[in-house]
């Protein structure tokens, strides 16, 4: 409480003129009484001052002065004490001694000083209780009232100072709250929470007094700061887990980081030489998961000199401690890898049998995640013009001699003849290119090779547009004699989908007699954007990749284009002998999907060069290109797990369900199966969302840190299976809680400054009552007491008169 100067009032204020007159008379008499004295002038002035002071105090008391002081009304205002109960506080107050080799020492023995501060009968608590109603709270994700500070255990999962301050504001809205004492390290679990906490403190208009906890200045900590996973289309490294390691106090030492799978098997170990604290080191683990779907992995980092614990001990006991580090809570991280649930279906539509299909099919057959279904036209439709007679047949003569084919299965003269390859059912694609969304939307990507746009009806082209824009599928059009040519193509829906404007001039063909790979008509080169795309690179370093590009054959067939569409990216270009650059692979986003144009008409020539020499690099190139095209294609069932910000132990699960036409399904039955560390599958039924059509919601409480997964089995209202999907997520609250240790002085100072309080050291807590600004106290009282009743006034007055008398006696005056 900031004491204002007491206001002085006089009970006998009507006597003030008499007192002043009497004081003047005494002043004159005093001056006359020293007339003729031998006392030096300086002593004479001192004697006059002493006499006037003594008589003046007596006259002051004669007027009966009364002191008026404003102060908080006892027990009318509340003082809230917020104590951080998060895990980051525990290593702060339970800091191990580096010389102590007993990691099992009792916790209470090492935090005695902190327990003294939080004692219910501590001097500062008892003193504050004299004027305020002291209310105690523990907070991690939110503030909870407690009866005793002994409830503190440092086991919270987060430090949400923002939520704690907001909770106190809501609890005491409209009630007299004089101030908030905050015992915390100031480490919020995220930057947004820290900013929100500062804004909340400014909006409260209640002074916050953060307490700076004492601790040893030096500590050591080794931690995994960040973990990320890259599922690349680059075939040589399909999975890459990157772990960033930082430290405090381990400069110049070696750290060992281990990658462990869900069964506890060690997959790989890497050793990092640690540099300065401000320069984290990264370890990259590249491997191929043995199975598809959701896989769980653990990463553990430790100093090579710390032998007090093992990786298996840390994995089985998250509370394990080491005498060498302040905490082991940030030495372990989890990572989930979702390899999807393939195979992903690709529809290949070709205008004629060609060599491109041969190499494409052989390439995709080697990838278990990709399934190629082909529709190859082997004969164009023919117009019927004949004088009919009884012996004239209406079916295409290609079917003559095949007596095992029924008349209904034979194409007519005016229908093209297709070869269906890789179909999943007898009736699939029997009528040619799909004419309804349900059949077409089963595919994830469509490849159109050397086919005139007139082949597709207007309805089929419109359906193809919906496939890309609504379904989010990928469309790849390959170059060829019939592809991307003429004004009709430019004005068609297919032309609108592609990232290039087709050119009306004829295709350039320059195939020499025989096959001579030394003829270099067009050199294959990656553009700047192309170098940034991992799926276009087949080697793990730039020099090897450039050598590979130089060894590629020259190409002689391509479709020219006059210009690119806005937003299109040229990934590959060809260079002619005169230096002219021609775009060969162009891609763009279109609605929810992606469209690409491969302008080459003889990409197969690259594979033909390696025929008979083993695996061709063309196979790997095709697999990587198609994987990149389908990487972002949405599924009909999508699961989006997220951690509840108000409760880190709760996971919110949102499931979006779309039907075969990718329209939202609002009457589905969504059955979930949750799995987690050390638990059996738990069935739950998701409930429809109240705000979104086609979305279903559920939640799950997580008890142990680790990787969790959920499998959704979705059925329509009639019981038919719409699909199954699996997703996973990581629960590791200690990762953010122990990301940074120590006291954040800057944050505590901002909280105090914005709220009108101040940062206190522990030994300043007993002065708390005198530090709260009086204008911030809601309920105050005025205390009036007789000022002249104070013994010290009488003592001063008598002392002044006695000293003046002693001076007079010394110089012979009476």
N, C-alpha and C positions, 0 to 999 in steps of 0.2 A: 504494500500500500504506500503510495507516495504521499507523505504527510504534507498537507498544505499548512502555511503559517497560521497559528491560532488567531482567531479574531478576539480582540480585547474590548470589553464593554465595562462601564462603571455603574455600579448600583446607585452611587450618590453623585451622579454627574452634575447636579445643581451646585455642588460645592467646588467645582473646578475653578471658578474665578477667585474664591477665597483662598484656595490652595496656591494658585499662582501668585496672589498678592502676598501671602505669607512667605513664599519662597523668595520674592524680591526683597522683602524686609530683611530676611535672614542673610541674603547676599550682602546687603549694605552693612548690616551689623558686623558680619564676619570681616569685611574689609576694614572697618573702623577698629576692630579689636586688634588688628595687627599693625596699627599705626605706631610708629616709633620703635618697632621691633627690630632687633639686629639679625633676624633670620634672613638668610639669602633669598633673593627673589624667586629662584627656582623651587626652593623648599616651601616658600610662602604660597606659590601657586599650587603646589601639590597639596598643601594643607587645606587651602580653600576648596579644591576639588573634592577631597575626602569628606569635608564637612557637608558640602552641598549634596554629594552622592548619598550620604547616610540620611540626612534630613529629607532629601527628595524621595528616597524609598519609603520612609515613614509617612510622608504626605501621600505617596502613591497608594499605600495600604489604607490610609484614612478615607480615600474615595471608594473603597471596597471594589477593586477590579475583579472582573469575572472573565475567564477564558472560555471561548466557544470553539470546539474542534469537531470537524465532520469526519466520520469513520464508518466502516462497514458495520451494519447491524449484526451482532453476533448470531451465528447459526441461521441467518436469513438468506445468505448467498451460497452457491455451490462452487467448489473447486474440484474439477475433474482431473484425475491422475491417470494418464494413458501409458501403459507399459507394453512395449513391443515384445510379443511372445513368439516371434518368428525364429526359424532355425538359424538365421545369420547372427542372432544375438548370442546363441550358445557358444560358438567358438570364440566370440569376442570376450565373454566373461569367463569362459572355461579354457583359456589359452594354455596349452601345455608348455611345460618347461622343457627346453631342448635337452637338458641334462637328465630329465626324468625318463627312464626307460620302461616305466610301468604303464602301459596303455589302459590298464583296468583300474586305475586309481579312482576312488569315489568322486563323483561329480560335486557333491556338496562341499568337499574339502577344498576345492579349487575356486569356488565362487563365493567365499565367505564375505568378501568386501561388498559384492553386489547384493548378497542377501541382507547385509546390514542396511544398505540404502533402502531396500524394499521391506524392511521390518515394519510391522504394524505399529510398534511402539518406538520407532525412530524419533529422534528429537524434532526433526523438521515436520514430521507428520503430526506430532502432538501439538507443536506450536501453531501449525496451520489450522488445527481443529478448534483452537480457541476462538477464531473469528469466522471460520467457514465450515460448511458441511462438506467434508472430504469424501468424494465418491471415487472408487477404484475400478479400473477397467483393464482388461487384457485385450490386445488386438493382434490379429494376423490378417485374415481376409476382411474382418469386421470387428467392431468393438463389442465385448461382452462384459457385463458387470460381474464383479467378484466381491466376496466378503473379506478376503485376506490376500495380501501380496504373496503369501506362501504358495498360492496356486500357480505361480509362474513356473514353467518347465522348459521353455524354449523349443517347443515342438511344432510350432505353426508352419504352414506350407507356403506362406507368402507374407510380404510386408506391405500392406495397403494402407498407408497413412492417409491417403485421400478418403477411402471408405470409412476409416476410423473417425476422422474429423467430421465428415458428413453425418455419421451415425450419432455423434455427440450433439451436433446441431439439431437433428431431428428429435432426439430424445428431450432436449431442453428448450425446444422452441416455445417461447412465451413464458419461460421460467428464468429466475435470476441465476445466471451463470457468470461468475466473475473472472474465471481464467481456466486455462488448461495447462497442466504440466505434462510434458512429453518426454518419456524415457525411451529413446530409440537410437539406433545407429544411423538413421536417416537414409538407409538404403531401400528405396522402393523397388518393387519387383520389375518395374518397367519405367521407361522414360515418360510415357504418357501419364502414368500414375503420379510420378513426381511433380510434373507440371500441374496436374489437376489438384494435387495436395497444396501446392503454393497458392493456386487460385482459390481453393476452398478456404485456406487460412485468411486470405485477404477479404473474402466475402463474409466470413463469420463475424468480423468486428469484435472478436473476443481475443484478448492477448494470449498467445501461446508461448510457453516457456520451455523450450527444448533443454534437456540436461545432457551435457557432454560427459559420457562415461569414460572412466579412466581405464587404460590398458597399457600393456608394454608397447613401446614404440616399434619394435622390430618383431616380425613374424615371418614364417615361411609358408608358402602355399603353392601347390602345383595343380593346375586345373585344365579341363577340356572346355574351352570357351565356346566353341561352336561346332556343330556337326551338320553336314549337308550331304545329300545324295544326288548323283547325276545318273539318270538312266538314258544313256546316249544311244542314238541309232548307229554310232560308230562301232562296227562289229568287233574290233580288237579290244574294246573296253566297254562292254555293255552296261556294267555297273561300276560306279566309282564313288566311294564314301570318303569324304574329306573331313578330317578332324583338325581343328585349330587349337593348339596348346599354348597357354600363356602361364605366367608364373610370378611369384613374388619371392625374392631371396634365393633363386636357383641360378643366377647368372653364371654361365661358363660350365655348367654341369650337363650330364647326359640324362635324358628321360626316355623311358621305354613305353611305347604305346601298343596295345594288343587289340586285335579284332577277334571277337568270339561269337559263334553262332548260338542259336536258341538252345541247342543241346549241351552247351558248355564247351564245345570243341574249339581249340585255338586254331584260327585260320591263318593269321599272319601277325608278325611282330616287326615293328620298325623302331629304330633308335634315332632320336633327334638331339642335336647339340643346341642347347638353349643359349640364346643371346641376351641382350638387354631386356628389361621388363616391358618396355614399350614396343618390342618387336616380337610378336607371336610367331610361332613356327607351325607349319602344316604338314600333316602326313596324309597321303592319298593311298587308299586301298582299292585295287582293281581286281575284280573277280567275277565269276559267273555263278549265280545261285543255281543250286541243283534242281529246284522245282519252281514252278510258277506260283502265282498267288502272293499272299502276304508272308513275308519272312522277317524274323526279328534278329537283331544283332546288338552286341554290347561292345563298347570301347572303354578300355581302362588304361590310365596313364599313371606311371609311378617313377620315382627317381631310381636310378640304377644303384644308388648307395643305400637306399632304404630297404632293409630286409626284415623289418618288424611285422610285415603282413604280406599275404599272398593274394593273387587275383581271385581265387576261389573263395577266400574268406570275405573279401569285399562284396562279391556277388551274392553271397548267402547272408551277409549281415551288413545292411546299409548304415548301421550305427557304429561300425568299426572305427577306432581311432588309432592314430599313429603318433608317437612322440616326436616325429620329425616334421609334422605338418600341423597347421592350425585346424584343419578339417580334411576328411576324406570324402565329404559329401559332394564335392565337385570333381572327383577323380574318375567318376564313372558316368558315361552317357549311353543312351539307347538310340537306335535308329531302326526305322521300319522301311522295308523295301517292298513295294507293290509291283509285281511283275505282270499284273493283269490276268485276265482269264481268257486267253485266246482259244482257238485260232481266230484271227481277224480275217474276214472274208473280202476278197477282191474279185470284181467282175471284169473280165477282159473281153472286149468287143472288137473284132477285127473285120475289115472289109474283104480280106483275102488271106489265104495261108501264106506265111512269110517266115523268114529266118529270125525275125525279132521275137516272135512267139516262142520259137524253139529255145532260145537262151533265157528268155524271161521265165518260162515254165521250169526249166532245169534249175534256175537260181532259187525260185520261191519254193520248190519242192524240198530244198535242203533246210528250210526254216519251218520248224514245227508251229510257230506262232502265226504263220501266214498261210491262208488257204486260197488257192487260185481256182476260180470257176471261169471257164472260157466259152465264148460263143463266137465261132469262126465261120464266116460266110464262105462257102465253097462254090456257090453259083448264084449269080444275080437273077432277079426275077425277069421273066421274058413276057413280052406282050403276045397274046394269042391272036394270030391272024391266019386262018385257014378255012377252006370250004369243008365244013364238017361232014362226016359220013359216019356210018355205024361203026367203023373200025378205028376212028380217031380217039386217042386217049387224052384226058385233060390233065393228067399228072405229069410231072417233070420226068423226062426219059432217064435221068440219073438213077431213078429208083427201079428201072427195069431189071428184072432178073432176081430181085429180092422178094421172093414170095412170102417170106416170114413177116413182112411189114404190111400191116393192114392199110386199107385204102384211106382211112382217116388220118394215118400218120404220114402219108406221102404228100409233100408239098406240091402245090399246083404250079402251072406254068407262070402265073403272075405272082408267085411267092418266092422269096429267096430261099436257098437251101443252106442250112446251118449244121455245123458239127458242134454238139454239146459235149464239153469235156469237164470233168471234175464236179459235176452236179451232185448234190446231196440227196436228191430224191428223184424218182423216175419222171415226175411231172414238172420238175423245176426247169424253167426257161423253155418249155416245150413250144410255146407260141412265140419264141424269139425274145427280143428285148422286152423287159417288163413293162406293163401298161398300167399297173396300180402301185401305189406307194408301199403297201404291205410287203410286196415281193421285192421291190427295189431297195427299200430301206433296210433289208437284212444285211446288205453289203456295207462295208466301211469305205471302200474306195472303188472307183470305176476307171478303167483304162480304155480309151478309144484309140484304135490303131488303124491308120490308113483307111478311113471311112468317110464318105461324103456326108455332109450334114443333112442332105435331103433324105437319107435313109431313115432318119428318125422323124416321126410325125410331129406335128406341132404340139400335140398333147404329151408325147414322150419327151420332147425337149423341155416343155414346161415342168414335167415331172423331174427331169434331170436338174432343173434349176432349184426345185424344192429340195431335192436330195442334197444339194450343196448348201443352200441358204438356210433351210429349216432343219433338216436332219444333221447338218454339220459334217457331211461326208467330204471326201477328197475326189477331185476329178483331174485325171492326167490325160492329155491328148498328145499322141505321138505324131511325128511328122510322116509324111508319105505322099504318094501321088494324088490321093483324093482328099488329103487333110488341109484344112485352114486355107482354102483357096476361093477366090472369086467374091464378087459383090454380094452374092446370095449368102455366103457364110458370114460376111461382116454384118449383115442385117438380121441374121437369125439369132434365136435365143442362145444357141450354142456359141455363137460368136460373141455375144454379150458376156457369157460366163468367163471366157478365157482372158488372160492378161495381155494379149497382143491383138492388134488389128491385122487380119490376114491381108495378103497382097494379091492383087488380081493377076499379076504376071505369072507365066507358067513356071513350074518347079525346075530348078537347075539340076540336070543329071549329067555327070561326067564320069562314067564308068569305063575304064580302058578295056581293051581286049584281054581276057583272062583276069586274074586277080593279082594285082601288083601292089603290095602294101607300102612300097617305097614312094608311091604317088601320094603326095601330100597336098590335097586340095584345100583342106580346112583343118587347122590345128585346134585341138580341144584345150581350153584354158579356163581356169577359175577366175572369176571377178573378185573384187574386194569383198563384196557381200558373200560370194561363194566360199572364200577362205574362212569365213566366220562360221560356216555351217559344217558341223562335224560329220554329217551324213554324206558329204561329198568328198571327204578325205578317207583314203584307204590305208595310209601309213601313220605312224605315231610321231613323225617329226617332219619338218618342212622340207629338208633337203631330200629325203626319200620320196616325199610326195611330188616334188618338182621333177625328180628323175622319172617317176612313174608317168607323169603327164608328157614328158618328152618322148617316152617310149610308146605312147599310144599311136595307133595308125592314123593316117589322114582320112578324113571322111569326104565323100563325094556327093552325098544326097542330103539336101536340107530344104526346108520351107523358109522362104524369105518373108520378112515383115517390114512394113513401111514405118511403123511406130509402135511404141508401147503405151499401155494405158496408165493413167495416174495411179500411183500406189503400187505398181508392179515392181518387182525386184529381179534384176538379171543376175543369175547365179553362175551360169556358164556361158561363155562366148567362144566363137570360133574366129581364128585369124587367118586371112588369106595371105598369099605370097606378097601381095602389094601392101599389106598392113591393115587392110580393111577389117573391121570388127563386126561380127554378126552375132546377135543373141541366139543362143542355142537352148538354154533352159531358163524359163521365166516363170515366176510364181507370184501369187497375190492372195490375200484374204478376200473371201466373198461370203457375206452373211456370217453364219456360224462355221463355215467350212473353208476350204482352200482349193484353188484351181491352179493348174500348172500346164505349161505348154513346152513339150520337148520337140524342138524344131528339127532335130536330126531324123532322117529317114533310114539311115544305115548304121545305127548304134551297134547292131549285131556284128559289124565288121571287126570291132575290138575283140569280141569273143572268138571269132573265126581265126584270128591270129594265133590264139593259144590252143586251138583244137588239137587234141592228142598230146598236149604237154602237161596234163594235170588240170587242177582247178583254175579256171579263168578268173582274173580280177573283175571281169564284167559281172559274174555271179554275185560277188560281194557288193558291187556297186548297185545292182538292182535291188538287192535285199535292203540295203541301207536307204535307198531312195524311197522305197515303198514303206519302210518303217517310219520314216520321217513324215510321209504323207498322212499316215493314220495315227500319228502320235497324239494329236489333239481332237480326234473324232470323238464326240460325246457318245455315251452309252445310253440305252433306254432307261436303265436303272443307275442312278448315281447316288452315292453315299457321301455325305459331308460331315465328318466328325469334328467337333470343336470343344474346347475346354471352356466351361462356364467361368467367366471372369470373377464372379462373386463367390465361387466355390471351386478351387482348383482340383478338388477330388471328384467333381462331377463332370461327365462328358455328355454333351448334347449331340444327338444323332439326328440328322435331317436326311430323308430319303426322297428323292424326286423320281416319280414313276411316269413313264411315257409308254403309250401303246405302240403297236406295229407301225402306225403312221406318225409316231412321235408327237402325238397330241396327249396332253395331260390326262391321266386316269384318276378320277376322284373317288372311285368305289372299290379300290384294290384291297386285298388282304395281304398285309406285310408282316411276315413272321421273321423275327430276328434271333440270332444265336450269338451271344457274347462269349468271348474267350479272353482270358488274361493270365498273368503269371500264377502258376500253381492252382488253377481253377478249371473245373469241368465246364463244358458248354452250358450256358444258361439261356433257356428260351424266353422270349418276350415278344409281345404283339405291339407294333407301333400304332400310334393313334393319328388320325388325319389332322393336318394343321388347320388352325382356325383362321389363318390369314392367306394361305396360298393353296390354290387348286393343284392337285396332283402331288402334294408334298405331305410326307408323314414324319412324325417326330417320336423320339424316345430319348431316354437318358440312362446313364449308368454311373454308379458310384464306384470309384477305384480305390482300393485299399492299399495295394502294394505298387511300388514303382516298377515300370517295365513297359512292354509292348502289349497293347490290347487290340483285338480285332472283332469285327462284327460281320456276320453273313446274313444277307437279306434274301429271303425266298418270297417272291411276289407272285400272287395269283390274282386273276381277274375275278369278278363277282360270280362267274359261272364255275369257278374252280380250276380253270385252265392256267397252266404255268406261263407267266409272262417273262420270267427270267430270274436269274440268281446272280448276286453280286457280293463281293467281299471287299472290305476296306480295313485299314489299320491305323493306329495312331500311337503316340508315345506319351506316357505319363511319367514325368520326372520333375516334380516341383523343386527339388533341390538344385536343378540346373540354373534356374533364374535366381533362386534364393541365395545361392553361394557363388553367384557370378562375380560379385565384388564384395570384399570383406573390408572391415575397418569403418571408421566414422567418416561420414560425409559432412564435413564442417560447412561447406558452402551451402548445402541443402538446408541444414539446420538454421544457419544464419538467415537464409531467405524466408523460411517459415516464420521466424521470430520478427524479422523486419516487416513483412507484409501484414502481420497480425497486430503489431504494436507491442510485442513482448520483447524478450531478450534471451540470449543463450546463457545458461547457468552452468557453472561447474558444480560438482557434487557438494563441495563445502559451502556453497552459497544457497543451498536449499533452505537452511534455517532462516534466511533473510527474505524468503518469498513473500511473506505478508506485507513487507514494506516496499515491494517492487511493483505491485499491481497498481496501475494508475487509478486514482480515485474516480476519475470520470468514467472509467470502465466498470465500476462496481454498480450493479443495478439498484440495490437497496442499501441506503446509507442512513445514519442517524447523527444528530447533533448532540454532542456531550458538552455540558456547561458545568464548570467547577470554579470555586473561589480561588482566584490566582494568588491572593495575599495570604492564604492559609499555608503556603509553601514555607517550610522552615528555612530554606536557603535564603529567602528574602530578608528575614529578620537577622540571620547571621551576617549577611553582607552589610546591612545597615549598621549593626553594632560594631562590626570590624572597622568600617570606615570612620565612625566617630571615635573609636578607641585609638586608631592610628593617628588621627588628627590631634587628639589630646596628648599623645606621646611626643609628637613634634613640638607642640607648644611648651611642654614641660622642659624639653631639652634646651630651649632658648629662653627659659625663665618666665614664660607667660603662664597665666592662670586662667 
